Amino acid sequence: MKLKHLLLVDDDPTTNFFNRHLINKMGLFDHIHEAGNGQIALDIITELYGKGESPDMILLDINMPIMNGFEFLDRYVDLDKKMKSSVVVCMLTTSLAQEDLERSKHYAILDDYIDKPLYEAKMRELILKYFGQ
């Protein structure tokens, strides 16, 4: 099974490089988009929607400049339902702070909360859980 679009939202270029390499190696997505903060991620989502597409999955960090992961979710909730109806949103973070975990539970649109680093078994588990096969 190959999905169309993955959106990596993280301000750390090394993390994005590692995740892109891992996911490309696994052959799971046709396109991998990167955003260094939540605002850029919203711009990418809007651009894809303008082409009649949307990400299949978003892997979202919490701590980023300009617009962090929670600020992104606050804005993402307000997007047109069609833009986000089939999108799986996973918080992918190093933050194990209890307040971040508790705050994440208030977002019905947030499908999962997983800790970094991302590795092959964890990615396969996410794909199986949300897309089957």
Buried (B, 14 or more C-beta within 10 A) or exposed (E): EEBEBBBBBBBBEEBBEBBBEBBEEEEBBEEBBBBBBBBBBBEBBEEBBEEEBBBBBBBBBBBBEEBBBBBBBEBBEEBEEEBBEEBBBBBBBEBEEEEBEEBBEEBEEBBBBBEBEBEEEBBEEBBEEBBEE
